[in-house]
Amino acid sequence: WITSLYSTMCRYYKGNLIPTKGASHVTLSLQDNDQVTLGPVHITNVTADSKHAVNNQFSATSADAYCNIRTTQPELDALKHNGEVILARAEQHFSCGDYQKCYDTIQGLLSSEPMKLTALTCYLAVAAELRLKSKLYLCAHELVEEYPENAISWFAVACYYYCTRQFDSARRYFGKATMMESAFVPAWIGFGHAFAAQDESDQAMAAYRTATRIFPGCHLSLMCIGMEYHRTNNLKLAGQFLCRALDLCPSDFLVHNELGALAYYDGDHVAATSHLERAISLIPQPYVARWEAILVNLAHSYRKLNNFDEAINWYEQALRLAPKSASIYTALGFTYQLKGNFQSRMEKAIECYHKALSLKPNDTFAQEMLTLALIDQCAVTMPPYNFVAYDAQQPFPARSKRL
């Protein structure tokens, strides 16, 4: 009966039929009722919680620390190198945005278990995030040859086409994967992404709604619907769906970033700053270039709150991640201008505008603000002008004779 319980819970967790909070309550209740089921239930709960990272124990700095916490009990010591535990660790890295570590972990698992199909979804997702086109091509080719009747094979093909920005082909193969296995949530979400990449919001939201209807415990489809509503400027509905996603998974930094951006456009800069700070606190450090947008969003929010020092700090951190971003240099120069009230610190503003225009010469905002900064700089640095009234009766001073 333990095996039966484990299989049943795996189906519920893997299918996202139980929200993450509910899954934790189920696990704790089973621990209280019978310690014999602790082992299999823990392994199942590791997989479920690793996708969302909402458990306090699971929010450790690294997955290795989490694994050590979870495996302190003697009955779990032998499972440290179990394939399911390694897969859960990789999924946790993916959910936290640490894609390189996720790839290294899942690559090690597949090298020891090449035919572990349950690990391929995570592998394909992280390979698409890292733009590993050759890896995706080889994996898709092998899967189609070996498992042509399996949805994961055509999902791999779709991921390759999505990564190479061939969205029409990606839509076709994502659709084929959903037809072969209607309960395959990554294919539904990928199907929606392929439509959204071509600005086809109605079809994208139809795919996301299907995923939400079939998988009520998955917050990703709700977040994607909120993002589409935000993109089409329907801020009210966007806020409703993003708040529902936050209720299901309060520790997803992407949800906090979207809520922060939504609050910024709605004019609530305090709430925007709060959400964006929370998002940054959940991002693994050191920061990588893909998180530059979140840092810039936070800097914009601080600038709107007239907290120019914090804004400059976050702009400079974003520049370390994207040193060739003209928009960041423009925003930083504008912040220096605002901090000096258009009267001082013009040197740094002018320097930032020059760098921005060297990277993007047709930036009209940077050109206009550079002109104003130069005028203000001249007004401050030029010596005072002593006005002398003109007297028509006064003779001109005598000129010295040339030799």
QUISULQUI-V931262 format. One record per backbone hydrogen bond with DSSP energy under -1.0 kcal/mol. CO is the residue of the C=O (numbers start at 1). NH is the residue of the N-H. If there is no record, write none. Layout:
[[CO	NH] [CO	NH]]
//
This chain:
[[1	5] [2	6] [3	7] [4	8] [5	9] [6	10] [7	11] [8	12] [9	13] [10	14] [11	15] [12	17] [13	16] [16	217] [19	23] [20	24] [21	25] [22	26] [23	27] [24	28] [25	29] [26	30] [27	31] [28	32] [29	33] [30	34] [35	38] [37	41] [38	42] [39	43] [40	44] [41	45] [42	46] [43	47] [44	48] [45	49] [46	50] [49	53] [62	66] [63	67] [64	68] [65	69] [66	70] [67	71] [69	72] [73	76] [74	77] [76	79] [77	80] [79	82] [82	86] [83	87] [84	88] [85	89] [86	90] [87	91] [88	92] [89	93] [90	94] [91	95] [92	96] [93	98] [94	97] [97	99] [98	102] [99	103] [100	104] [101	105] [102	106] [103	107] [104	108] [105	109] [106	110] [107	111] [108	112] [109	113] [113	116] [115	117] [116	119] [117	120] [119	123] [120	124] [121	125] [122	126] [123	127] [124	128] [125	129] [126	130] [127	132] [131	133] [132	136] [133	137] [134	138] [135	139] [136	140] [137	141] [138	142] [139	143] [140	144] [141	145] [142	146] [143	147] [147	150] [150	153] [151	155] [152	156] [153	157] [154	158] [155	159] [156	160] [157	161] [158	162] [159	163] [160	164] [161	166] [162	165] [166	170] [167	171] [168	172] [169	173] [170	174] [171	175] [172	176] [173	177] [174	178] [175	179] [176	180] [177	181] [181	184] [183	185] [184	188] [185	189] [186	190] [187	191] [188	192] [189	193] [190	194] [191	195] [192	196] [193	197] [195	198] [195	200] [196	199] [199	201] [200	204] [201	205] [202	206] [203	207] [204	208] [205	209] [206	210] [207	211] [208	212] [209	213] [210	214] [211	215] [215	218] [219	223] [220	224] [221	225] [222	226] [223	227] [224	228] [225	229] [226	230] [227	231] [228	232] [229	234] [230	233] [233	235] [234	238] [235	239] [236	240] [237	241] [238	242] [239	243] [240	244] [241	245] [242	246] [243	247] [244	248] [245	249] [249	252] [252	256] [253	257] [254	258] [255	259] [256	260] [257	261] [258	262] [259	263] [260	264] [261	265] [262	266] [263	268] [264	267] [267	269] [268	272] [269	273] [270	274] [271	275] [272	276] [273	277] [274	278] [275	279] [276	280] [277	281] [288	291] [289	292] [291	295] [292	296] [293	297] [294	298] [295	299] [296	300] [297	301] [298	302] [299	303] [300	304] [301	305] [302	307] [303	306] [306	308] [307	311] [308	312] [309	313] [310	314] [311	315] [312	316] [313	317] [314	318] [315	319] [316	320] [318	322] [322	325] [325	329] [326	330] [327	331] [328	332] [329	333] [330	334] [331	335] [332	336] [333	337] [334	338] [335	339] [336	340] [337	342] [338	341] [340	343] [340	344] [345	349] [346	350] [347	351] [348	352] [349	353] [350	354] [351	355] [352	356] [353	357] [354	358] [355	359] [356	360] [360	363] [362	364] [363	367] [364	368] [365	369] [366	370] [367	371] [368	372] [369	373] [370	374] [371	375] [372	376] [373	377] [374	378] [375	379] [376	380] [377	381] [378	382]]
//
